[in-house]
Amino acid sequence: MVNQTIAGVLRPGGEKLAMAYDIALIVAGSVFIAASAQVAVILPISPVPVTGQTFAVLMVGMLFGARRGSLCILAYLTQGLAGLPVFSLGKAGPAVLLGPTGGYLVGFVAAAYITGLLAEQRWDRHIPTTILTMALGNITIYAFGLAWLCVLAGLNNALTTGLYPFIAGDTVKIALAAILLPGTWKILTSAGLLKDGREHTKGQ
């Protein structure tokens, strides 16, 4: 069975063209994540803002696959560390990784890889497995984010400020992904890019 993602199905043939396609995806993915980070709501009870960033990270992983998805996050983090204002609220620089959101940012890499790996195993083609994939991605991000918040503020404060306020929003994001991803696969099937479960493409 060929492991494929939506980006893999659309990947052109030919080594040079495919490489250009991969690079374009990585750059576009990092820009998408940066833009989503600017859609932020500051909560008075938490140093961690509510943003569209988590949704963007998990979607990039599932759309692009483990390798390209994690490279998108690494490109995004490199941009922020280099001083570009791509982190939430236009922040930049190494100090952000040492602040309350630092653990979440590091967790993005692992989450994109995990969701991408599961998408390559076709978990994004059905609503139940898409929900599970998104949930696992969120759990991964929280594992990193809350661990670092515990170091900074203690366990009770970490849960109060870094987990509980975000559960409702994450539920909405998971539901949205459960609609978008299986729906996109149905469109690809209708367009003739899939036949008998096999993708019409030469490479991942």
C-alpha positions, -999 to 999 in steps of 0.1 A, spaced: 0 0 0 14 34 -10 15 59 18 0 91 6 -12 125 18 -33 151 -1 0 169 -10 14 136 -22 -15 130 -45 -10 164 -61 28 161 -63 41 164 -99 63 138 -116 99 146 -125 127 151 -99 133 188 -104 97 197 -105 89 175 -75 117 191 -55 105 226 -63 70 215 -53 82 203 -19 102 235 -13 72 256 -22 50 236 2 74 240 31 76 278 25 39 282 21 32 260 51 55 281 73 38 313 61 4 298 68 14 290 103 29 324 109 -3 341 96 -24 319 118 -3 328 148 -14 365 143 -51 356 147 -48 358 185 -70 365 215 -54 373 248 -70 357 278 -68 375 311 -62 342 330 -34 329 308 0 340 294 -7 318 264 -30 334 238 -57 316 219 -46 315 182 -53 296 150 -18 283 151 -24 249 165 -50 242 139 -26 253 112 2 231 125 -19 200 126 -35 206 92 0 212 77 11 179 91 -19 160 78 -19 176 44 18 175 38 29 143 56 54 137 84 86 149 66 73 180 49 50 189 78 78 188 104 101 207 80 74 234 77 75 238 115 113 239 116 113 266 89 87 286 109 108 283 141 139 293 122 122 324 109 111 334 144 145 328 159 161 348 132 140 378 142 110 377 119 78 386 137 61 353 130 53 341 165 20 350 182 13 387 186 42 395 162 69 383 186 103 371 176 136 360 189 151 332 211 134 347 242 101 335 230 112 299 233 122 305 269 88 321 277 54 305 285 47 295 249 81 279 243 71 244 250 41 246 227 64 258 199 88 229 203 58 205 205 46 217 171 75 198 154 65 165 170 28 171 165 32 178 128 53 147 124 29 124 142 -2 137 125 16 135 91 27 100 98 -9 90 106 -22 108 75 2 88 54 -15 57 68 -48 71 56 -61 82 90 -73 115 74 -98 98 51 -125 90 75 -141 112 102 -134 89 133 -97 85 125 -93 122 115 -107 131 150 -83 107 166 -54 120 147 -62 156 156 -67 146 192 -33 129 193 -17 159 177 -32 182 204 -21 159 232 14 160 218 15 198 218 1 200 253 26 174 265 55 197 255 37 230 264 25 220 298 58 204 307 76 237 302 48 257 319 52 234 349 88 244 351 79 280 350 48 281 371 41 247 387 16 220 378 -16 236 391 -9 269 374 1 251 342 -32 233 339 -52 264 348 -35 287 324 -23 263 297 -49 236 293 -84 243 306 -91 276 287 -82 259 253 -103 227 254 -134 242 239 -115 259 210 -96 227 203 -128 208 201 -141 231 174 -108 228 155 -110 190 156 -145 191 143 -135 214 114 -107 191 104 -130 161 105 -152 179 79 -125 193 57 -100 164 53 -124 135 45 -143 159 23 -112 168 3 -105 131 -3 -140 127 -17 -133 156 -40 -100 140 -52 -118 107 -58 -145 124 -78 -118 142 -98 -103 109 -108 -71 112 -89 -79 81 -69 -90 48 -83 -94 15 -64 -76 30 -34 -44 38 -54 -31 73 -61 -23 85 -95 11 99 -86 47 88 -89 60 99 -55 52 110 -20 
